[in-house]
Amino acid sequence: MALSVFVVVLGGCGKREASPLPATLSTSSAHQDAAVETFLKKHWARPLAAQGAVPAHYSALEASLAPADCGSCHAEQYRDWQTALHAHAMGPGIMGQLVNMAPDARAEHQDCIRCHAPLFEQADSLSAALADVSHASPNPSKSPALHEQGLICAACHVRAHERFGPPRRDGSAPNTAQRTAMPHNGFAASTAFQDSRFCAACHQFQPGDFALNSKLLENTYEEWKASRHAREGRSCQSCHMPERRHLWRGVHDPDMVRAAIQFVPEGGQIIGGAVHAALTVRNAGAGHYFPTYVTPKAIVEIEQIASDGHALPDTRVERVIQRQVPLDISREIADTRLPPDGELRLDYVRPLQRAAVALVFRLRVEPDDFYAGFYRSLLTGDLAGRGQQMIRAALKRAESSGFVAFETRQSLPQQ
């Protein structure tokens, strides 16, 4: 099916394990890292195993895997999660493709849900929905099925009905005696939850996985590991989960982009009837490439505008920051992304237009550029099948996700 390349490559797939230990570590650090590695290998063994029998003394609330039930006690975390893309990881773009798969094609489902909805119970929920055509599409009038809720709390924190998480902020954790008196037997603490390798389980392809131009399609953890951010001890969580908040903001969030990018306009002088200027965009804050993946696009622009605010023809100069690939992901067309601490300088020399009143420097971000093109191709080529309505909704979301991260205006002399 024409969808297969997209699902396998962009759905968060391929066999991935936590990355190997750094080569140089002290003995104690090596033991700690080995413990993290061992924990993660078991914790993220795909496909995830079923939770199994519920402990006899658990209440229905304790046994539940539903995020809303977790939120009955963990209210702040639940509120944050609701606003995060993790909560929408099984949105119409993914579901619009999955509804065309056979209910029993569980291995094929895993190409998407191993990261988007990884629990065994979510795989069961998806198969059941696909078997019942009338319920294959999300029904807003009913409580969402478990698979529809994406990367839920339990996907990271629950295995065999046991809760796992980081040590408390003071470094402590409940002992065995204390846990027996706590709801759902408390939690088992692991520093793996504070380690960037925890995120690598879904945000890093491994050697031998899908690559273009000898570069893995998803390489976020390795990009971070090679950066000064890793050397300075700043983990993925330190930026994407500040104060342990379950936000995971990224390229879709204007404030995150502004925190990562230095935007420096220069010049704007008139020399010999031409406007001379420049714009430097530097990846000063992201601990990985900007952007790290193939789906977003950023556009750096300089142009002259008239008094009504409209751009004047033939005055725009722009550069695209993107790992550009065709819709079939068969090759790399260009890679102009900014590595950590890398920068792009856009020089501007254009004749001064008579109607020009100002020079505009701008950085636009289109987080879902690839997705928008892909969804259009499915709809134009009549390939969406049973998922047509959902793909249309996904296209609308993708087309509306763009924003202006930076814009500065500099007045020009009047003619």
C-alpha positions, 0 to 999 in steps of 0.5 A: 500500500502507498502508505507503508513508507510513511507509516514505517519511517515517520510513525516512529518505527524500526528496532531501537534500543537505548544507545550504548554507554559512553566510552569513558566513565568512572567505575561508579558512573559506569555501574549507574549507567549500566543499571539505567541501560538494563532498566531501559532494555527491559522497560522498552522491550517492544512490543510491550508485554501485557500488564497481566493479572491485576493485584487482588487488593487493587481498586478499580481506580488503581488497576486503571490505565486510563489517563483521566484516572491517573489524573484523579491524584496526579492532577497537575501532571494530567493537566500538562499532559492534556496540552502536550502532543503526546496526548494527541499522538494518535491523532487523525493523521495516524488513525486515518492510515491505521483504519485501512489496515486489517484488524489482525495485522498487529505487526503492521500496527506496531510500525506506528503504535510502538511509539504513538500508543505503545501499551499491549492494551492499546494494541488490543484496543486498536485491533478491536476498533478496526474489527468494528468498522462503526467504531474505527473512527474516534467518536467524540460523543463517547469516552475515547478508547485507550488507543485513541489517547496516544502516549498515555501516562501508563505507557511510560510509568506502568509495567505489570501493574507496577508504577515506575518513576524518578526518585523524588526531588530530594533523591528519596524513594519509598521503601518496601514497607512504605509502598505497601501502605501507598495507593497502587503499592507506591512506585519503584524509583529509577534514575532512568526517567531523568536520563536522555536515553529514556527519550531515545527509545522513541526519538532515536533510530539505531545503526541499520535503521532507515537512513538517507544520504548515510544519515539516520532519519531520526537521530535526535539522541545522537545529535544531543550526545555530540553537543555541548548540552550533553557535555554540560549535563543538560538532558532532554528532560531539562528542556522538554520537561522543566521542573518535571512538568509533563509538557514536552514542548518542541518545534510546534511551540513559539516560545520553545523556538524563541528560546532556542534561536538567536535572531540577529538583524544587521544593517539596513543601509542604503548604498548606491540605491540598494538596501544592504542588510543581513540576518543571522539565525543561530541555534543557540539553545536546542541540544539537537539540530534545528529542526531535528526531524524531516517534518518541519520547515523554517524560513528565514526572510528579508523583504521590503514593505509598503506603508500598507504593510504588504510586501513589495514584489521582487524584494524578498530574499529567503533561505529554508532551514530543513531536511528536505525529502520527497513525499516517498522519502526515497532520497535527501534533497537538501539538508540545511538544518542548524546543528547545536551552535550552528548558524545561518547568515542571510545577506540582503542586497536589493534595489530600494523600491520607491514605495518601500517604507521598511525592511522586515526581518522574519523567521517563520516556522511550519512544524508540519510541512511534510505532513501537509504535503503528504496528506494532500497527496493522499487526498488528491490520489484517492489513497486515503480509503476509509480514513479520508475524513480523518486525513482531511482533518489532519491536513487542516491541523497541519496547515494551521500549525505555522507561526512567525517566531521572530519579526523585526521592522526597520524603517527605510528613508523616504524617497 
